[in-house]
Amino acid sequence: MERRLTLLSFEYVHNEMMISHDIIAQMPLILRTNLDRIKSRHLFLKALKRDQYDPTKPLYVSLDDIASPTDHVFCCKSARTSIELYDMFLRSL
């Protein structure tokens, strides 16, 4: 079961978020993160036009930040917005 969940996370991160194998290999914690958390955080960043996962470009968001265990840290560090706005977004999904 765990292997299947890891594969689902990998497929989403690689195919939907367009993250290279090299970057995933550097930050494997993302593969152990709940897929719903990855999806909702990615979609939120995309809605804010902050879904930049290339470390060589400005406004870079680390996969480790997406895997952050708390919404507060994710909102402050990655999305640079309030947790209230993120909560409203989650309710709209």
PyMOL CGO cylinders between C-alpha atoms (Angstrom):
from pymol import cmd
from pymol.cgo import CYLINDER

trace = [
    CYLINDER, 0.00, 0.00, 0.00, 2.74, 2.47, 0.96, 0.3, 1, 1, 1, 1, 1, 1,
    CYLINDER, 2.74, 2.47, 0.96, 4.60, 1.76, -2.27, 0.3, 1, 1, 1, 1, 1, 1,
    CYLINDER, 4.60, 1.76, -2.27, 1.46, 2.52, -4.28, 0.3, 1, 1, 1, 1, 1, 1,
    CYLINDER, 1.46, 2.52, -4.28, 0.94, 5.83, -2.46, 0.3, 1, 1, 1, 1, 1, 1,
    CYLINDER, 0.94, 5.83, -2.46, 4.54, 6.81, -3.10, 0.3, 1, 1, 1, 1, 1, 1,
    CYLINDER, 4.54, 6.81, -3.10, 4.11, 6.02, -6.78, 0.3, 1, 1, 1, 1, 1, 1,
    CYLINDER, 4.11, 6.02, -6.78, 0.93, 8.13, -6.96, 0.3, 1, 1, 1, 1, 1, 1,
    CYLINDER, 0.93, 8.13, -6.96, 2.77, 11.05, -5.34, 0.3, 1, 1, 1, 1, 1, 1,
    CYLINDER, 2.77, 11.05, -5.34, 5.66, 10.64, -7.75, 0.3, 1, 1, 1, 1, 1, 1,
    CYLINDER, 5.66, 10.64, -7.75, 3.35, 10.59, -10.77, 0.3, 1, 1, 1, 1, 1, 1,
    CYLINDER, 3.35, 10.59, -10.77, 1.58, 13.76, -9.66, 0.3, 1, 1, 1, 1, 1, 1,
    CYLINDER, 1.58, 13.76, -9.66, 4.78, 15.64, -8.80, 0.3, 1, 1, 1, 1, 1, 1,
    CYLINDER, 4.78, 15.64, -8.80, 6.52, 14.61, -12.01, 0.3, 1, 1, 1, 1, 1, 1,
    CYLINDER, 6.52, 14.61, -12.01, 3.64, 14.70, -14.51, 0.3, 1, 1, 1, 1, 1, 1,
    CYLINDER, 3.64, 14.70, -14.51, 1.34, 17.44, -13.18, 0.3, 1, 1, 1, 1, 1, 1,
    CYLINDER, 1.34, 17.44, -13.18, 3.82, 19.73, -11.47, 0.3, 1, 1, 1, 1, 1, 1,
    CYLINDER, 3.82, 19.73, -11.47, 6.46, 19.06, -14.14, 0.3, 1, 1, 1, 1, 1, 1,
    CYLINDER, 6.46, 19.06, -14.14, 9.26, 18.43, -11.63, 0.3, 1, 1, 1, 1, 1, 1,
    CYLINDER, 9.26, 18.43, -11.63, 12.35, 16.71, -13.00, 0.3, 1, 1, 1, 1, 1, 1,
    CYLINDER, 12.35, 16.71, -13.00, 13.65, 13.43, -11.63, 0.3, 1, 1, 1, 1, 1, 1,
    CYLINDER, 13.65, 13.43, -11.63, 16.80, 15.22, -10.45, 0.3, 1, 1, 1, 1, 1, 1,
    CYLINDER, 16.80, 15.22, -10.45, 14.89, 17.69, -8.28, 0.3, 1, 1, 1, 1, 1, 1,
    CYLINDER, 14.89, 17.69, -8.28, 12.66, 14.95, -6.87, 0.3, 1, 1, 1, 1, 1, 1,
    CYLINDER, 12.66, 14.95, -6.87, 15.78, 12.92, -6.02, 0.3, 1, 1, 1, 1, 1, 1,
    CYLINDER, 15.78, 12.92, -6.02, 17.23, 15.93, -4.16, 0.3, 1, 1, 1, 1, 1, 1,
    CYLINDER, 17.23, 15.93, -4.16, 14.02, 16.36, -2.12, 0.3, 1, 1, 1, 1, 1, 1,
    CYLINDER, 14.02, 16.36, -2.12, 12.52, 12.89, -1.63, 0.3, 1, 1, 1, 1, 1, 1,
    CYLINDER, 12.52, 12.89, -1.63, 10.42, 14.02, 1.35, 0.3, 1, 1, 1, 1, 1, 1,
    CYLINDER, 10.42, 14.02, 1.35, 7.77, 15.16, -1.15, 0.3, 1, 1, 1, 1, 1, 1,
    CYLINDER, 7.77, 15.16, -1.15, 7.10, 11.52, -2.04, 0.3, 1, 1, 1, 1, 1, 1,
    CYLINDER, 7.10, 11.52, -2.04, 6.19, 10.73, 1.58, 0.3, 1, 1, 1, 1, 1, 1,
    CYLINDER, 6.19, 10.73, 1.58, 3.74, 13.62, 1.74, 0.3, 1, 1, 1, 1, 1, 1,
    CYLINDER, 3.74, 13.62, 1.74, 0.00, 13.04, 1.56, 0.3, 1, 1, 1, 1, 1, 1,
    CYLINDER, 0.00, 13.04, 1.56, -1.11, 13.37, -2.08, 0.3, 1, 1, 1, 1, 1, 1,
    CYLINDER, -1.11, 13.37, -2.08, -4.11, 15.53, -1.18, 0.3, 1, 1, 1, 1, 1, 1,
    CYLINDER, -4.11, 15.53, -1.18, -1.78, 17.96, 0.59, 0.3, 1, 1, 1, 1, 1, 1,
    CYLINDER, -1.78, 17.96, 0.59, 0.53, 18.11, -2.44, 0.3, 1, 1, 1, 1, 1, 1,
    CYLINDER, 0.53, 18.11, -2.44, -2.39, 18.69, -4.81, 0.3, 1, 1, 1, 1, 1, 1,
    CYLINDER, -2.39, 18.69, -4.81, -4.10, 21.37, -2.75, 0.3, 1, 1, 1, 1, 1, 1,
    CYLINDER, -4.10, 21.37, -2.75, -0.88, 23.28, -2.12, 0.3, 1, 1, 1, 1, 1, 1,
    CYLINDER, -0.88, 23.28, -2.12, 0.17, 23.06, -5.76, 0.3, 1, 1, 1, 1, 1, 1,
    CYLINDER, 0.17, 23.06, -5.76, -3.25, 24.24, -6.95, 0.3, 1, 1, 1, 1, 1, 1,
    CYLINDER, -3.25, 24.24, -6.95, -3.16, 27.11, -4.45, 0.3, 1, 1, 1, 1, 1, 1,
    CYLINDER, -3.16, 27.11, -4.45, 0.27, 28.21, -5.65, 0.3, 1, 1, 1, 1, 1, 1,
    CYLINDER, 0.27, 28.21, -5.65, -0.92, 27.88, -9.24, 0.3, 1, 1, 1, 1, 1, 1,
    CYLINDER, -0.92, 27.88, -9.24, -3.95, 30.08, -8.51, 0.3, 1, 1, 1, 1, 1, 1,
    CYLINDER, -3.95, 30.08, -8.51, -1.57, 32.67, -7.03, 0.3, 1, 1, 1, 1, 1, 1,
    CYLINDER, -1.57, 32.67, -7.03, 0.78, 32.26, -10.02, 0.3, 1, 1, 1, 1, 1, 1,
    CYLINDER, 0.78, 32.26, -10.02, 3.55, 31.22, -7.63, 0.3, 1, 1, 1, 1, 1, 1,
    CYLINDER, 3.55, 31.22, -7.63, 3.99, 27.63, -8.80, 0.3, 1, 1, 1, 1, 1, 1,
    CYLINDER, 3.99, 27.63, -8.80, 7.69, 28.09, -9.62, 0.3, 1, 1, 1, 1, 1, 1,
    CYLINDER, 7.69, 28.09, -9.62, 9.67, 24.95, -8.77, 0.3, 1, 1, 1, 1, 1, 1,
    CYLINDER, 9.67, 24.95, -8.77, 12.86, 25.65, -10.73, 0.3, 1, 1, 1, 1, 1, 1,
    CYLINDER, 12.86, 25.65, -10.73, 15.63, 26.63, -8.27, 0.3, 1, 1, 1, 1, 1, 1,
    CYLINDER, 15.63, 26.63, -8.27, 17.40, 28.70, -10.95, 0.3, 1, 1, 1, 1, 1, 1,
    CYLINDER, 17.40, 28.70, -10.95, 14.43, 31.08, -11.40, 0.3, 1, 1, 1, 1, 1, 1,
    CYLINDER, 14.43, 31.08, -11.40, 13.00, 33.86, -9.23, 0.3, 1, 1, 1, 1, 1, 1,
    CYLINDER, 13.00, 33.86, -9.23, 10.17, 33.14, -6.77, 0.3, 1, 1, 1, 1, 1, 1,
    CYLINDER, 10.17, 33.14, -6.77, 11.35, 29.54, -6.42, 0.3, 1, 1, 1, 1, 1, 1,
    CYLINDER, 11.35, 29.54, -6.42, 9.24, 27.32, -4.14, 0.3, 1, 1, 1, 1, 1, 1,
    CYLINDER, 9.24, 27.32, -4.14, 11.04, 24.33, -2.65, 0.3, 1, 1, 1, 1, 1, 1,
    CYLINDER, 11.04, 24.33, -2.65, 9.36, 20.93, -2.67, 0.3, 1, 1, 1, 1, 1, 1,
    CYLINDER, 9.36, 20.93, -2.67, 10.38, 20.67, 0.98, 0.3, 1, 1, 1, 1, 1, 1,
    CYLINDER, 10.38, 20.67, 0.98, 8.20, 23.72, 1.67, 0.3, 1, 1, 1, 1, 1, 1,
    CYLINDER, 8.20, 23.72, 1.67, 5.24, 22.07, -0.04, 0.3, 1, 1, 1, 1, 1, 1,
    CYLINDER, 5.24, 22.07, -0.04, 5.86, 19.00, 2.12, 0.3, 1, 1, 1, 1, 1, 1,
    CYLINDER, 5.86, 19.00, 2.12, 5.88, 21.17, 5.24, 0.3, 1, 1, 1, 1, 1, 1,
    CYLINDER, 5.88, 21.17, 5.24, 3.83, 19.58, 8.02, 0.3, 1, 1, 1, 1, 1, 1,
    CYLINDER, 3.83, 19.58, 8.02, 1.89, 22.76, 8.85, 0.3, 1, 1, 1, 1, 1, 1,
    CYLINDER, 1.89, 22.76, 8.85, -0.29, 25.00, 6.72, 0.3, 1, 1, 1, 1, 1, 1,
    CYLINDER, -0.29, 25.00, 6.72, 1.00, 28.01, 8.64, 0.3, 1, 1, 1, 1, 1, 1,
    CYLINDER, 1.00, 28.01, 8.64, 4.62, 27.40, 7.57, 0.3, 1, 1, 1, 1, 1, 1,
    CYLINDER, 4.62, 27.40, 7.57, 3.51, 26.69, 4.00, 0.3, 1, 1, 1, 1, 1, 1,
    CYLINDER, 3.51, 26.69, 4.00, 1.49, 29.91, 3.81, 0.3, 1, 1, 1, 1, 1, 1,
    CYLINDER, 1.49, 29.91, 3.81, 4.18, 32.12, 5.32, 0.3, 1, 1, 1, 1, 1, 1,
    CYLINDER, 4.18, 32.12, 5.32, 7.21, 30.64, 3.59, 0.3, 1, 1, 1, 1, 1, 1,
    CYLINDER, 7.21, 30.64, 3.59, 5.95, 29.46, 0.19, 0.3, 1, 1, 1, 1, 1, 1,
    CYLINDER, 5.95, 29.46, 0.19, 2.65, 31.08, -0.68, 0.3, 1, 1, 1, 1, 1, 1,
    CYLINDER, 2.65, 31.08, -0.68, 3.51, 34.32, 1.12, 0.3, 1, 1, 1, 1, 1, 1,
    CYLINDER, 3.51, 34.32, 1.12, -0.10, 34.81, 2.07, 0.3, 1, 1, 1, 1, 1, 1,
    CYLINDER, -0.10, 34.81, 2.07, -2.37, 34.39, 5.06, 0.3, 1, 1, 1, 1, 1, 1,
    CYLINDER, -2.37, 34.39, 5.06, -3.59, 31.06, 6.31, 0.3, 1, 1, 1, 1, 1, 1,
    CYLINDER, -3.59, 31.06, 6.31, -7.14, 32.47, 6.16, 0.3, 1, 1, 1, 1, 1, 1,
    CYLINDER, -7.14, 32.47, 6.16, -6.86, 32.89, 2.38, 0.3, 1, 1, 1, 1, 1, 1,
    CYLINDER, -6.86, 32.89, 2.38, -5.55, 29.34, 2.06, 0.3, 1, 1, 1, 1, 1, 1,
    CYLINDER, -5.55, 29.34, 2.06, -8.41, 28.02, 4.21, 0.3, 1, 1, 1, 1, 1, 1,
    CYLINDER, -8.41, 28.02, 4.21, -10.94, 29.80, 1.97, 0.3, 1, 1, 1, 1, 1, 1,
    CYLINDER, -10.94, 29.80, 1.97, -9.26, 28.24, -1.07, 0.3, 1, 1, 1, 1, 1, 1,
    CYLINDER, -9.26, 28.24, -1.07, -9.45, 24.77, 0.48, 0.3, 1, 1, 1, 1, 1, 1,
    CYLINDER, -9.45, 24.77, 0.48, -13.17, 25.22, 1.15, 0.3, 1, 1, 1, 1, 1, 1,
    CYLINDER, -13.17, 25.22, 1.15, -13.69, 26.12, -2.52, 0.3, 1, 1, 1, 1, 1, 1,
    CYLINDER, -13.69, 26.12, -2.52, -12.20, 22.84, -3.76, 0.3, 1, 1, 1, 1, 1, 1,
]
cmd.load_cgo(trace, "trace")
